[in-house]
Amino acid sequence: MAIDYALTMSTEYILVDEVTSALQPMLVREVLDTPRMLSRAWMSMICVTREIRFPRDVSDRLALFKDELIHKIGSQDQVIGNPQRAQTASFRASVD
């Protein structure tokens, strides 16, 4: 797994890009447990995902992209918890 390789390197950040994209649903939780553990322990991550529940567990800042542009950036409450734009509210409703 690429995460294992990244851990062998001396780095402060790790990029996690769609780590669950090709997994069977029953494996998703198990795979996401590793980045969860790392975020709680010491590692900062930039995480690209469509799994909205995962960033809620591990992040302190979120960026929501639409059409390859940043649509909204801020805390979880600002981006997901209290969406100000109709598009953001629609996105939230589709993944909750």
N, CA, C and O atoms as a CHARMM CRD file, in Angstrom:
* protein
*
  384
    1    1 MET  N      0.84400  -1.18300   0.00000 PROA 1      0.00000
    2    1 MET  CA     0.00000   0.00000   0.00000 PROA 1      0.00000
    3    1 MET  C      0.88900   1.24700   0.00000 PROA 1      0.00000
    4    1 MET  O      1.92200   1.27900   0.67000 PROA 1      0.00000
    5    2 ALA  N      0.49300   2.24300  -0.73500 PROA 2      0.00000
    6    2 ALA  CA     1.28200   3.47000  -0.86700 PROA 2      0.00000
    7    2 ALA  C      1.43400   4.20900   0.45700 PROA 2      0.00000
    8    2 ALA  O      2.45100   4.86500   0.67800 PROA 2      0.00000
    9    3 ILE  N      0.45300   4.11600   1.33200 PROA 3      0.00000
   10    3 ILE  CA     0.55800   4.77800   2.64300 PROA 3      0.00000
   11    3 ILE  C      1.72400   4.19700   3.41900 PROA 3      0.00000
   12    3 ILE  O      2.46200   4.93400   4.07200 PROA 3      0.00000
   13    4 ASP  N      1.89900   2.89200   3.35900 PROA 4      0.00000
   14    4 ASP  CA     3.02800   2.25900   4.04500 PROA 4      0.00000
   15    4 ASP  C      4.35400   2.82100   3.54100 PROA 4      0.00000
   16    4 ASP  O      5.25000   3.10800   4.33500 PROA 4      0.00000
   17    5 TYR  N      4.47800   2.97700   2.23800 PROA 5      0.00000
   18    5 TYR  CA     5.69700   3.52900   1.65700 PROA 5      0.00000
   19    5 TYR  C      5.92200   4.95900   2.13500 PROA 5      0.00000
   20    5 TYR  O      7.04100   5.32600   2.49200 PROA 5      0.00000
   21    6 ALA  N      4.87900   5.75700   2.14400 PROA 6      0.00000
   22    6 ALA  CA     5.00700   7.15100   2.57400 PROA 6      0.00000
   23    6 ALA  C      5.46300   7.25100   4.02200 PROA 6      0.00000
   24    6 ALA  O      6.18600   8.18000   4.38200 PROA 6      0.00000
   25    7 LEU  N      5.05300   6.31900   4.84100 PROA 7      0.00000
   26    7 LEU  CA     5.43900   6.34500   6.24900 PROA 7      0.00000
   27    7 LEU  C      6.91700   6.06400   6.45700 PROA 7      0.00000
   28    7 LEU  O      7.48400   6.45500   7.47700 PROA 7      0.00000
   29    8 THR  N      7.54500   5.39200   5.50400 PROA 8      0.00000
   30    8 THR  CA     8.96600   5.11000   5.63600 PROA 8      0.00000
   31    8 THR  C      9.82100   6.33500   5.32700 PROA 8      0.00000
   32    8 THR  O     11.01000   6.36300   5.64500 PROA 8      0.00000
   33    9 MET  N      9.22400   7.33000   4.71600 PROA 9      0.00000
   34    9 MET  CA     9.94200   8.54900   4.37400 PROA 9      0.00000
   35    9 MET  C      9.80600   9.55100   5.51700 PROA 9      0.00000
   36    9 MET  O      8.84200   9.50400   6.28100 PROA 9      0.00000
   37   10 SER  N     10.75600  10.43700   5.62700 PROA 10     0.00000
   38   10 SER  CA    10.71300  11.47000   6.65500 PROA 10     0.00000
   39   10 SER  C      9.95900  12.67200   6.09400 PROA 10     0.00000
   40   10 SER  O     10.53000  13.49000   5.37300 PROA 10     0.00000
   41   11 THR  N      8.67700  12.77300   6.42700 PROA 11     0.00000
   42   11 THR  CA     7.85700  13.84200   5.88700 PROA 11     0.00000
   43   11 THR  C      6.85300  14.31700   6.93100 PROA 11     0.00000
   44   11 THR  O      6.49000  13.57500   7.84400 PROA 11     0.00000
   45   12 GLU  N      6.41500  15.54600   6.78500 PROA 12     0.00000
   46   12 GLU  CA     5.41500  16.09300   7.69800 PROA 12     0.00000
   47   12 GLU  C      4.00800  15.98100   7.11600 PROA 12     0.00000
   48   12 GLU  O      3.02500  16.06100   7.85300 PROA 12     0.00000
   49   13 TYR  N      3.90600  15.80000   5.81400 PROA 13     0.00000
   50   13 TYR  CA     2.61800  15.77800   5.12500 PROA 13     0.00000
   51   13 TYR  C      2.51000  14.54100   4.25800 PROA 13     0.00000
   52   13 TYR  O      3.51000  13.97500   3.81700 PROA 13     0.00000
   53   14 ILE  N      1.27400  14.13600   4.02400 PROA 14     0.00000
   54   14 ILE  CA     1.02700  13.03900   3.10700 PROA 14     0.00000
   55   14 ILE  C     -0.20100  13.41000   2.26900 PROA 14     0.00000
   56   14 ILE  O     -1.16200  13.98100   2.78600 PROA 14     0.00000
   57   15 LEU  N     -0.16500  13.09000   0.99900 PROA 15     0.00000
   58   15 LEU  CA    -1.30200  13.29800   0.10300 PROA 15     0.00000
   59   15 LEU  C     -2.03900  11.97300  -0.02400 PROA 15     0.00000
   60   15 LEU  O     -1.46300  10.96700  -0.44000 PROA 15     0.00000
   61   16 VAL  N     -3.31000  11.98200   0.33600 PROA 16     0.00000
   62   16 VAL  CA    -4.15000  10.79800   0.23600 PROA 16     0.00000
   63   16 VAL  C     -5.18500  11.10500  -0.83300 PROA 16     0.00000
   64   16 VAL  O     -6.09500  11.90500  -0.61400 PROA 16     0.00000
   65   17 ASP  N     -5.04600  10.47300  -1.98400 PROA 17     0.00000
   66   17 ASP  CA    -5.89200  10.78500  -3.13300 PROA 17     0.00000
   67   17 ASP  C     -6.83300   9.62600  -3.44600 PROA 17     0.00000
   68   17 ASP  O     -6.40000   8.58400  -3.93800 PROA 17     0.00000
   69   18 GLU  N     -8.10900   9.80700  -3.16300 PROA 18     0.00000
   70   18 GLU  CA    -9.14500   8.81900  -3.47800 PROA 18     0.00000
   71   18 GLU  C     -8.74600   7.41400  -3.04000 PROA 18     0.00000
   72   18 GLU  O     -8.80100   6.46300  -3.82000 PROA 18     0.00000
   73   19 VAL  N     -8.35000   7.30600  -1.79200 PROA 19     0.00000
   74   19 VAL  CA    -7.84500   6.04500  -1.26100 PROA 19     0.00000
   75   19 VAL  C     -8.90800   4.93500  -1.26300 PROA 19     0.00000
   76   19 VAL  O     -8.55800   3.75700  -1.18200 PROA 19     0.00000
   77   20 THR  N    -10.17400   5.28300  -1.35100 PROA 20     0.00000
   78   20 THR  CA   -11.24000   4.27400  -1.32400 PROA 20     0.00000
   79   20 THR  C    -11.91800   4.06800  -2.67500 PROA 20     0.00000
   80   20 THR  O    -12.90800   3.34100  -2.75300 PROA 20     0.00000
   81   21 SER  N    -11.42100   4.67700  -3.71900 PROA 21     0.00000
   82   21 SER  CA   -12.14500   4.70500  -4.99600 PROA 21     0.00000
   83   21 SER  C    -12.42500   3.34000  -5.61000 PROA 21     0.00000
   84   21 SER  O    -13.47200   3.16800  -6.23400 PROA 21     0.00000
   85   22 ALA  N    -11.55000   2.37700  -5.46200 PROA 22     0.00000
   86   22 ALA  CA   -11.75900   1.08600  -6.11900 PROA 22     0.00000
   87   22 ALA  C    -12.01300  -0.04600  -5.12500 PROA 22     0.00000
   88   22 ALA  O    -11.79800  -1.21700  -5.43500 PROA 22     0.00000
   89   23 LEU  N    -12.46400   0.31200  -3.94700 PROA 23     0.00000
   90   23 LEU  CA   -12.64200  -0.70100  -2.91200 PROA 23     0.00000
   91   23 LEU  C    -14.07200  -1.19400  -2.81300 PROA 23     0.00000
   92   23 LEU  O    -15.02300  -0.47800  -3.12700 PROA 23     0.00000
   93   24 GLN  N    -14.20000  -2.42700  -2.37300 PROA 24     0.00000
   94   24 GLN  CA   -15.51500  -2.94900  -2.03100 PROA 24     0.00000
   95   24 GLN  C    -15.97600  -2.22800  -0.76600 PROA 24     0.00000
   96   24 GLN  O    -15.15500  -1.92500   0.10000 PROA 24     0.00000
   97   25 PRO  N    -17.27000  -1.95000  -0.64400 PROA 25     0.00000
   98   25 PRO  CA   -17.77200  -1.19100   0.50500 PROA 25     0.00000
   99   25 PRO  C    -17.33300  -1.73000   1.86400 PROA 25     0.00000
  100   25 PRO  O    -17.09800  -0.95000   2.78700 PROA 25     0.00000
  101   26 MET  N    -17.22000  -3.04400   2.00000 PROA 26     0.00000
  102   26 MET  CA   -16.84600  -3.58900   3.29700 PROA 26     0.00000
  103   26 MET  C    -15.38100  -3.34200   3.64800 PROA 26     0.00000
  104   26 MET  O    -14.99800  -3.51400   4.80500 PROA 26     0.00000
  105   27 LEU  N    -14.55200  -2.94300   2.68200 PROA 27     0.00000
  106   27 LEU  CA   -13.14700  -2.65200   2.95500 PROA 27     0.00000
  107   27 LEU  C    -12.87800  -1.17200   3.21600 PROA 27     0.00000
  108   27 LEU  O    -11.80200  -0.82400   3.70200 PROA 27     0.00000
  109   28 VAL  N    -13.81900  -0.30700   2.90700 PROA 28     0.00000
  110   28 VAL  CA   -13.60600   1.13400   3.01500 PROA 28     0.00000
  111   28 VAL  C    -13.22800   1.53400   4.42700 PROA 28     0.00000
  112   28 VAL  O    -12.24600   2.24800   4.63100 PROA 28     0.00000
  113   29 ARG  N    -13.99500   1.08300   5.39800 PROA 29     0.00000
  114   29 ARG  CA   -13.71600   1.47300   6.79000 PROA 29     0.00000
  115   29 ARG  C    -12.32200   1.04600   7.22500 PROA 29     0.00000
  116   29 ARG  O    -11.59600   1.81800   7.85100 PROA 29     0.00000
  117   30 GLU  N    -11.95500  -0.17500   6.89400 PROA 30     0.00000
  118   30 GLU  CA   -10.64600  -0.68700   7.27900 PROA 30     0.00000
  119   30 GLU  C     -9.51900   0.16000   6.67700 PROA 30     0.00000
  120   30 GLU  O     -8.54900   0.47700   7.36500 PROA 30     0.00000
  121   31 VAL  N     -9.64100   0.52000   5.41300 PROA 31     0.00000
  122   31 VAL  CA    -8.61200   1.32500   4.75400 PROA 31     0.00000
  123   31 VAL  C     -8.55600   2.72900   5.34900 PROA 31     0.00000
  124   31 VAL  O     -7.46900   3.28000   5.52100 PROA 31     0.00000
  125   32 LEU  N     -9.70100   3.31000   5.66200 PROA 32     0.00000
  126   32 LEU  CA    -9.72100   4.66800   6.21200 PROA 32     0.00000
  127   32 LEU  C     -9.22500   4.73000   7.65400 PROA 32     0.00000
  128   32 LEU  O     -8.89500   5.80900   8.14700 PROA 32     0.00000
  129   33 ASP  N     -9.17100   3.59900   8.32600 PROA 33     0.00000
  130   33 ASP  CA    -8.65700   3.60400   9.69600 PROA 33     0.00000
  131   33 ASP  C     -7.19200   4.03900   9.76000 PROA 33     0.00000
  132   33 ASP  O     -6.78300   4.65700  10.74300 PROA 33     0.00000
  133   34 THR  N     -6.39800   3.73300   8.74000 PROA 34     0.00000
  134   34 THR  CA    -4.98000   4.12400   8.74500 PROA 34     0.00000
  135   34 THR  C     -4.80800   5.63600   8.68100 PROA 34     0.00000
  136   34 THR  O     -4.11700   6.18400   9.54000 PROA 34     0.00000
  137   35 PRO  N     -5.39000   6.34000   7.72000 PROA 35     0.00000
  138   35 PRO  CA    -5.26200   7.80000   7.74900 PROA 35     0.00000
  139   35 PRO  C     -5.87800   8.43000   9.00000 PROA 35     0.00000
  140   35 PRO  O     -5.37200   9.44000   9.49000 PROA 35     0.00000
  141   36 ARG  N     -6.95600   7.85100   9.52100 PROA 36     0.00000
  142   36 ARG  CA    -7.53900   8.35700  10.78000 PROA 36     0.00000
  143   36 ARG  C     -6.52000   8.28900  11.90300 PROA 36     0.00000
  144   36 ARG  O     -6.33400   9.25300  12.64500 PROA 36     0.00000
  145   37 MET  N     -5.86400   7.14800  12.02200 PROA 37     0.00000
  146   37 MET  CA    -4.86300   6.95500  13.06200 PROA 37     0.00000
  147   37 MET  C     -3.70900   7.95100  12.88800 PROA 37     0.00000
  148   37 MET  O     -3.23500   8.53600  13.86200 PROA 37     0.00000
  149   38 LEU  N     -3.26700   8.13500  11.64900 PROA 38     0.00000
  150   38 LEU  CA    -2.16000   9.05800  11.38700 PROA 38     0.00000
  151   38 LEU  C     -2.53600  10.49600  11.72800 PROA 38     0.00000
  152   38 LEU  O     -1.72300  11.23800  12.27900 PROA 38     0.00000
  153   39 SER  N     -3.74300  10.88400  11.40800 PROA 39     0.00000
  154   39 SER  CA    -4.15200  12.26500  11.68600 PROA 39     0.00000
  155   39 SER  C     -4.22100  12.52000  13.18300 PROA 39     0.00000
  156   39 SER  O     -3.93000  13.62700  13.63700 PROA 39     0.00000
  157   40 ARG  N     -4.59400  11.53300  13.93600 PROA 40     0.00000
  158   40 ARG  CA    -4.66800  11.69100  15.39200 PROA 40     0.00000
  159   40 ARG  C     -3.28800  11.64300  16.03800 PROA 40     0.00000
  160   40 ARG  O     -3.07300  12.22400  17.10100 PROA 40     0.00000
  161   41 ALA  N     -2.37000  10.95600  15.40100 PROA 41     0.00000
  162   41 ALA  CA    -1.04700  10.78500  15.97900 PROA 41     0.00000
  163   41 ALA  C     -0.11000  11.94400  15.66900 PROA 41     0.00000
  164   41 ALA  O      0.39700  12.58600  16.58900 PROA 41     0.00000
  165   42 TRP  N      0.12900  12.22300  14.39100 PROA 42     0.00000
  166   42 TRP  CA     1.15200  13.22600  14.11100 PROA 42     0.00000
  167   42 TRP  C      1.16600  13.75500  12.69000 PROA 42     0.00000
  168   42 TRP  O      1.77700  14.79500  12.44700 PROA 42     0.00000
  169   43 MET  N      0.54300  13.11400  11.76700 PROA 43     0.00000
  170   43 MET  CA     0.74000  13.47600  10.37300 PROA 43     0.00000
  171   43 MET  C     -0.34400  14.40100   9.83800 PROA 43     0.00000
  172   43 MET  O     -1.53400  14.19000  10.07300 PROA 43     0.00000
  173   44 SER  N      0.08500  15.42100   9.12100 PROA 44     0.00000
  174   44 SER  CA    -0.85300  16.28900   8.41000 PROA 44     0.00000
  175   44 SER  C     -1.11500  15.68100   7.04200 PROA 44     0.00000
  176   44 SER  O     -0.20800  15.14800   6.40300 PROA 44     0.00000
  177   45 MET  N     -2.37200  15.76600   6.59800 PROA 45     0.00000
  178   45 MET  CA    -2.74200  15.16600   5.33100 PROA 45     0.00000
  179   45 MET  C     -3.48500  16.15200   4.45400 PROA 45     0.00000
  180   45 MET  O     -4.24200  17.00000   4.92700 PROA 45     0.00000
  181   46 ILE  N     -3.24800  16.01400   3.18200 PROA 46     0.00000
  182   46 ILE  CA    -4.09200  16.63300   2.16800 PROA 46     0.00000
  183   46 ILE  C     -4.84700  15.46200   1.57100 PROA 46     0.00000
  184   46 ILE  O     -4.24700  14.55200   0.99900 PROA 46     0.00000
  185   47 CYS  N     -6.14800  15.48500   1.70500 PROA 47     0.00000
  186   47 CYS  CA    -6.95800  14.32800   1.34900 PROA 47     0.00000
  187   47 CYS  C     -7.95300  14.69900   0.26400 PROA 47     0.00000
  188   47 CYS  O     -8.76700  15.60600   0.44000 PROA 47     0.00000
  189   48 VAL  N     -7.88600  14.00300  -0.85000 PROA 48     0.00000
  190   48 VAL  CA    -8.84900  14.15700  -1.93100 PROA 48     0.00000
  191   48 VAL  C     -9.79300  12.96900  -1.82600 PROA 48     0.00000
  192   48 VAL  O     -9.36600  11.81700  -1.90100 PROA 48     0.00000
  193   49 THR  N    -11.08700  13.26000  -1.65200 PROA 49     0.00000
  194   49 THR  CA   -12.03100  12.17000  -1.46300 PROA 49     0.00000
  195   49 THR  C    -13.45000  12.58800  -1.80500 PROA 49     0.00000
  196   49 THR  O    -13.79500  13.77000  -1.79700 PROA 49     0.00000
  197   50 ARG  N    -14.24800  11.59700  -2.10000 PROA 50     0.00000
  198   50 ARG  CA   -15.68600  11.80100  -2.24500 PROA 50     0.00000
  199   50 ARG  C    -16.41400  11.26400  -1.02100 PROA 50     0.00000
  200   50 ARG  O    -17.63900  11.34600  -0.93100 PROA 50     0.00000
  201   51 GLU  N    -15.66000  10.72100  -0.09100 PROA 51     0.00000
  202   51 GLU  CA   -16.19700  10.19500   1.16300 PROA 51     0.00000
  203   51 GLU  C    -16.32300  11.34800   2.15400 PROA 51     0.00000
  204   51 GLU  O    -15.36100  11.64000   2.86300 PROA 51     0.00000
  205   52 ILE  N    -17.44400  11.99200   2.22400 PROA 52     0.00000
  206   52 ILE  CA   -17.59200  13.18400   3.04100 PROA 52     0.00000
  207   52 ILE  C    -17.51900  12.87600   4.53100 PROA 52     0.00000
  208   52 ILE  O    -17.11000  13.73700   5.31100 PROA 52     0.00000
  209   53 ARG  N    -17.89700  11.69700   4.93700 PROA 53     0.00000
  210   53 ARG  CA   -17.83400  11.36300   6.36200 PROA 53     0.00000
  211   53 ARG  C    -16.40300  11.26000   6.85900 PROA 53     0.00000
  212   53 ARG  O    -16.12000  11.62400   8.00100 PROA 53     0.00000
  213   54 PHE  N    -15.51700  10.78200   6.04600 PROA 54     0.00000
  214   54 PHE  CA   -14.11300  10.64100   6.44400 PROA 54     0.00000
  215   54 PHE  C    -13.46500  11.98300   6.79100 PROA 54     0.00000
  216   54 PHE  O    -12.88600  12.09300   7.87200 PROA 54     0.00000
  217   55 PRO  N    -13.52700  12.99600   5.94900 PROA 55     0.00000
  218   55 PRO  CA   -12.91800  14.27400   6.33200 PROA 55     0.00000
  219   55 PRO  C    -13.54600  14.88000   7.58700 PROA 55     0.00000
  220   55 PRO  O    -12.86800  15.57900   8.33900 PROA 55     0.00000
  221   56 ARG  N    -14.81300  14.62500   7.81600 PROA 56     0.00000
  222   56 ARG  CA   -15.44600  15.11700   9.04000 PROA 56     0.00000
  223   56 ARG  C    -14.76300  14.54700  10.27100 PROA 56     0.00000
  224   56 ARG  O    -14.67800  15.22100  11.29700 PROA 56     0.00000
  225   57 ASP  N    -14.27900  13.32200  10.18300 PROA 57     0.00000
  226   57 ASP  CA   -13.62200  12.66500  11.31800 PROA 57     0.00000
  227   57 ASP  C    -12.20800  13.16500  11.56300 PROA 57     0.00000
  228   57 ASP  O    -11.75300  13.19100  12.70700 PROA 57     0.00000
  229   58 VAL  N    -11.50600  13.56000  10.51100 PROA 58     0.00000
  230   58 VAL  CA   -10.06800  13.79800  10.66600 PROA 58     0.00000
  231   58 VAL  C     -9.59700  15.21500  10.35200 PROA 58     0.00000
  232   58 VAL  O     -8.43300  15.53200  10.59400 PROA 58     0.00000
  233   59 SER  N    -10.44900  16.06200   9.82900 PROA 59     0.00000
  234   59 SER  CA    -9.94100  17.35200   9.35200 PROA 59     0.00000
  235   59 SER  C    -10.36400  18.52100  10.22900 PROA 59     0.00000
  236   59 SER  O    -11.37300  18.47800  10.93300 PROA 59     0.00000
  237   60 ASP  N     -9.56100  19.54900  10.15600 PROA 60     0.00000
  238   60 ASP  CA    -9.94900  20.80000  10.80100 PROA 60     0.00000
  239   60 ASP  C    -10.26500  21.87400   9.76000 PROA 60     0.00000
  240   60 ASP  O    -10.86300  22.89900  10.08900 PROA 60     0.00000
  241   61 ARG  N     -9.86800  21.64600   8.51000 PROA 61     0.00000
  242   61 ARG  CA   -10.21200  22.55400   7.41300 PROA 61     0.00000
  243   61 ARG  C    -10.57400  21.73300   6.19300 PROA 61     0.00000
  244   61 ARG  O     -9.97300  20.69300   5.92600 PROA 61     0.00000
  245   62 LEU  N    -11.56000  22.21000   5.45900 PROA 62     0.00000
  246   62 LEU  CA   -12.02400  21.53300   4.25300 PROA 62     0.00000
  247   62 LEU  C    -12.01000  22.49800   3.07700 PROA 62     0.00000
  248   62 LEU  O    -12.16000  23.70800   3.24600 PROA 62     0.00000
  249   63 ALA  N    -11.82900  21.95500   1.90400 PROA 63     0.00000
  250   63 ALA  CA   -11.99400  22.71700   0.66700 PROA 63     0.00000
  251   63 ALA  C    -12.92300  21.91500  -0.22200 PROA 63     0.00000
  252   63 ALA  O    -12.68400  20.73500  -0.47900 PROA 63     0.00000
  253   64 LEU  N    -13.96200  22.54500  -0.68200 PROA 64     0.00000
  254   64 LEU  CA   -14.91500  21.91600  -1.57400 PROA 64     0.00000
  255   64 LEU  C    -14.66500  22.45400  -2.97200 PROA 64     0.00000
  256   64 LEU  O    -14.69800  23.66500  -3.19200 PROA 64     0.00000
  257   65 PHE  N    -14.41400  21.55800  -3.91500 PROA 65     0.00000
  258   65 PHE  CA   -14.11600  21.94700  -5.28400 PROA 65     0.00000
  259   65 PHE  C    -15.32300  21.69100  -6.17000 PROA 65     0.00000
  260   65 PHE  O    -16.06900  20.73300  -5.96700 PROA 65     0.00000
  261   66 LYS  N    -15.50100  22.55700  -7.15200 PROA 66     0.00000
  262   66 LYS  CA   -16.52500  22.37100  -8.18200 PROA 66     0.00000
  263   66 LYS  C    -15.91800  22.83300  -9.50100 PROA 66     0.00000
  264   66 LYS  O    -15.39200  23.94200  -9.60000 PROA 66     0.00000
  265   67 ASP  N    -15.99700  21.98200 -10.50100 PROA 67     0.00000
  266   67 ASP  CA   -15.43500  22.30100 -11.81400 PROA 67     0.00000
  267   67 ASP  C    -13.97800  22.73800 -11.71200 PROA 67     0.00000
  268   67 ASP  O    -13.56100  23.71000 -12.34100 PROA 67     0.00000
  269   68 GLU  N    -13.21100  22.00300 -10.90900 PROA 68     0.00000
  270   68 GLU  CA   -11.76800  22.20200 -10.74200 PROA 68     0.00000
  271   68 GLU  C    -11.39000  23.51900 -10.06600 PROA 68     0.00000
  272   68 GLU  O    -10.22400  23.91200 -10.10200 PROA 68     0.00000
  273   69 LEU  N    -12.33700  24.19600  -9.46100 PROA 69     0.00000
  274   69 LEU  CA   -12.07900  25.43800  -8.73900 PROA 69     0.00000
  275   69 LEU  C    -12.54300  25.29200  -7.30400 PROA 69     0.00000
  276   69 LEU  O    -13.48100  24.54800  -7.01900 PROA 69     0.00000
  277   70 ILE  N    -11.88200  26.00400  -6.39800 PROA 70     0.00000
  278   70 ILE  CA   -12.31100  25.98200  -5.00700 PROA 70     0.00000
  279   70 ILE  C    -13.65800  26.68500  -4.90400 PROA 70     0.00000
  280   70 ILE  O    -13.78700  27.86600  -5.22600 PROA 70     0.00000
  281   71 HSD  N    -14.63700  25.95000  -4.45600 PROA 71     0.00000
  282   71 HSD  CA   -15.99800  26.45700  -4.30400 PROA 71     0.00000
  283   71 HSD  C    -16.17300  27.07500  -2.91800 PROA 71     0.00000
  284   71 HSD  O    -16.84200  28.09700  -2.76500 PROA 71     0.00000
  285   72 LYS  N    -15.56000  26.43900  -1.90100 PROA 72     0.00000
  286   72 LYS  CA   -15.64800  26.92200  -0.53200 PROA 72     0.00000
  287   72 LYS  C    -14.48900  26.33500   0.24900 PROA 72     0.00000
  288   72 LYS  O    -14.11900  25.18200   0.03100 PROA 72     0.00000
  289   73 ILE  N    -13.90700  27.11400   1.16000 PROA 73     0.00000
  290   73 ILE  CA   -12.84300  26.63600   2.02800 PROA 73     0.00000
  291   73 ILE  C    -13.07600  27.18900   3.42000 PROA 73     0.00000
  292   73 ILE  O    -13.47700  28.34200   3.58200 PROA 73     0.00000
  293   74 GLY  N    -12.82700  26.37200   4.41400 PROA 74     0.00000
  294   74 GLY  CA   -13.01000  26.81600   5.78900 PROA 74     0.00000
  295   74 GLY  C    -13.11500  25.64800   6.74100 PROA 74     0.00000
  296   74 GLY  O    -12.71500  24.52900   6.42000 PROA 74     0.00000
  297   75 SER  N    -13.65600  25.91800   7.91400 PROA 75     0.00000
  298   75 SER  CA   -13.85000  24.86700   8.90700 PROA 75     0.00000
  299   75 SER  C    -14.96900  23.93800   8.44000 PROA 75     0.00000
  300   75 SER  O    -15.68400  24.24200   7.48500 PROA 75     0.00000
  301   76 GLN  N    -15.10800  22.82400   9.11200 PROA 76     0.00000
  302   76 GLN  CA   -16.17800  21.88700   8.77200 PROA 76     0.00000
  303   76 GLN  C    -17.54300  22.56000   8.87100 PROA 76     0.00000
  304   76 GLN  O    -18.40300  22.36700   8.01200 PROA 76     0.00000
  305   77 ASP  N    -17.73300  23.34600   9.92100 PROA 77     0.00000
  306   77 ASP  CA   -19.01600  24.03600  10.08600 PROA 77     0.00000
  307   77 ASP  C    -19.28200  25.01300   8.95500 PROA 77     0.00000
  308   77 ASP  O    -20.41500  25.12600   8.48800 PROA 77     0.00000
  309   78 GLN  N    -18.25700  25.71900   8.51000 PROA 78     0.00000
  310   78 GLN  CA   -18.43200  26.69400   7.43500 PROA 78     0.00000
  311   78 GLN  C    -18.73300  26.02600   6.10100 PROA 78     0.00000
  312   78 GLN  O    -19.56100  26.51700   5.33300 PROA 78     0.00000
  313   79 VAL  N    -18.07000  24.91700   5.82100 PROA 79     0.00000
  314   79 VAL  CA   -18.18700  24.29500   4.50600 PROA 79     0.00000
  315   79 VAL  C    -19.36500  23.33300   4.42100 PROA 79     0.00000
  316   79 VAL  O    -20.14800  23.39000   3.47300 PROA 79     0.00000
  317   80 ILE  N    -19.49200  22.45300   5.40400 PROA 80     0.00000
  318   80 ILE  CA   -20.50200  21.40300   5.35600 PROA 80     0.00000
  319   80 ILE  C    -21.63600  21.65100   6.34900 PROA 80     0.00000
  320   80 ILE  O    -22.80400  21.44900   6.01900 PROA 80     0.00000
  321   81 GLY  N    -21.30200  22.08000   7.54800 PROA 81     0.00000
  322   81 GLY  CA   -22.29300  22.20700   8.60100 PROA 81     0.00000
  323   81 GLY  C    -23.35900  23.25400   8.35300 PROA 81     0.00000
  324   81 GLY  O    -24.52200  23.05500   8.70400 PROA 81     0.00000
  325   82 ASN  N    -22.97400  24.36300   7.75500 PROA 82     0.00000
  326   82 ASN  CA   -23.90600  25.46100   7.52300 PROA 82     0.00000
  327   82 ASN  C    -23.67200  26.03700   6.13100 PROA 82     0.00000
  328   82 ASN  O    -23.17800  27.15700   6.00000 PROA 82     0.00000
  329   83 PRO  N    -24.01900  25.29100   5.09900 PROA 83     0.00000
  330   83 PRO  CA   -23.72600  25.75300   3.74000 PROA 83     0.00000
  331   83 PRO  C    -24.48700  27.03100   3.39500 PROA 83     0.00000
  332   83 PRO  O    -25.68100  27.15600   3.66700 PROA 83     0.00000
  333   84 GLN  N    -23.77200  27.97000   2.79600 PROA 84     0.00000
  334   84 GLN  CA   -24.35500  29.26100   2.43200 PROA 84     0.00000
  335   84 GLN  C    -24.86000  29.28500   0.98600 PROA 84     0.00000
  336   84 GLN  O    -25.72000  30.09800   0.64900 PROA 84     0.00000
  337   85 ARG  N    -24.34300  28.41700   0.14500 PROA 85     0.00000
  338   85 ARG  CA   -24.74600  28.37700  -1.25600 PROA 85     0.00000
  339   85 ARG  C    -25.65900  27.18800  -1.51800 PROA 85     0.00000
  340   85 ARG  O    -25.53200  26.13900  -0.88700 PROA 85     0.00000
  341   86 ALA  N    -26.56100  27.36300  -2.43800 PROA 86     0.00000
  342   86 ALA  CA   -27.49400  26.28700  -2.79000 PROA 86     0.00000
  343   86 ALA  C    -26.75000  25.05200  -3.30000 PROA 86     0.00000
  344   86 ALA  O    -27.14100  23.92300  -3.00100 PROA 86     0.00000
  345   87 GLN  N    -25.68600  25.26400  -4.06500 PROA 87     0.00000
  346   87 GLN  CA   -24.93000  24.13000  -4.61100 PROA 87     0.00000
  347   87 GLN  C    -24.28600  23.32500  -3.48600 PROA 87     0.00000
  348   87 GLN  O    -24.26100  22.09500  -3.54000 PROA 87     0.00000
  349   88 THR  N    -23.76400  24.00800  -2.46900 PROA 88     0.00000
  350   88 THR  CA   -23.14100  23.31500  -1.34800 PROA 88     0.00000
  351   88 THR  C    -24.19100  22.54800  -0.56200 PROA 88     0.00000
  352   88 THR  O    -23.94900  21.40800  -0.16300 PROA 88     0.00000
  353   89 ALA  N    -25.34500  23.14500  -0.33400 PROA 89     0.00000
  354   89 ALA  CA   -26.42300  22.46600   0.37200 PROA 89     0.00000
  355   89 ALA  C    -26.88700  21.23000  -0.40400 PROA 89     0.00000
  356   89 ALA  O    -27.16300  20.18400   0.18300 PROA 89     0.00000
  357   90 SER  N    -26.96700  21.36400  -1.70700 PROA 90     0.00000
  358   90 SER  CA   -27.35600  20.23700  -2.55800 PROA 90     0.00000
  359   90 SER  C    -26.34100  19.10400  -2.46900 PROA 90     0.00000
  360   90 SER  O    -26.70700  17.93100  -2.38700 PROA 90     0.00000
  361   91 PHE  N    -25.05100  19.46900  -2.48700 PROA 91     0.00000
  362   91 PHE  CA   -23.99400  18.47200  -2.35800 PROA 91     0.00000
  363   91 PHE  C    -24.11400  17.76100  -1.01500 PROA 91     0.00000
  364   91 PHE  O    -24.06300  16.53300  -0.94800 PROA 91     0.00000
  365   92 ARG  N    -24.27100  18.52500   0.03100 PROA 92     0.00000
  366   92 ARG  CA   -24.37900  17.93400   1.36600 PROA 92     0.00000
  367   92 ARG  C    -25.55600  16.96900   1.44700 PROA 92     0.00000
  368   92 ARG  O    -25.42600  15.87500   1.99600 PROA 92     0.00000
  369   93 ALA  N    -26.68600  17.36300   0.90900 PROA 93     0.00000
  370   93 ALA  CA   -27.87100  16.50200   0.92800 PROA 93     0.00000
  371   93 ALA  C    -27.63600  15.20400   0.14300 PROA 93     0.00000
  372   93 ALA  O    -28.18700  14.15900   0.48900 PROA 93     0.00000
  373   94 SER  N    -26.83200  15.27400  -0.89400 PROA 94     0.00000
  374   94 SER  CA   -26.60900  14.09200  -1.73200 PROA 94     0.00000
  375   94 SER  C    -25.68600  13.08200  -1.07800 PROA 94     0.00000
  376   94 SER  O    -25.71200  11.90800  -1.45000 PROA 94     0.00000
  377   95 VAL  N    -24.86500  13.49600  -0.11000 PROA 95     0.00000
  378   95 VAL  CA   -23.91800  12.57500   0.51600 PROA 95     0.00000
  379   95 VAL  C    -24.27600  12.20000   1.94000 PROA 95     0.00000
  380   95 VAL  O    -23.69600  11.26400   2.49000 PROA 95     0.00000
  381   96 ASP  N    -25.19300  12.88800   2.53700 PROA 96     0.00000
  382   96 ASP  CA   -25.60600  12.55700   3.91900 PROA 96     0.00000
  383   96 ASP  C    -26.53100  11.37400   3.95600 PROA 96     0.00000
  384   96 ASP  O    -26.96900  10.96600   5.03100 PROA 96     0.00000
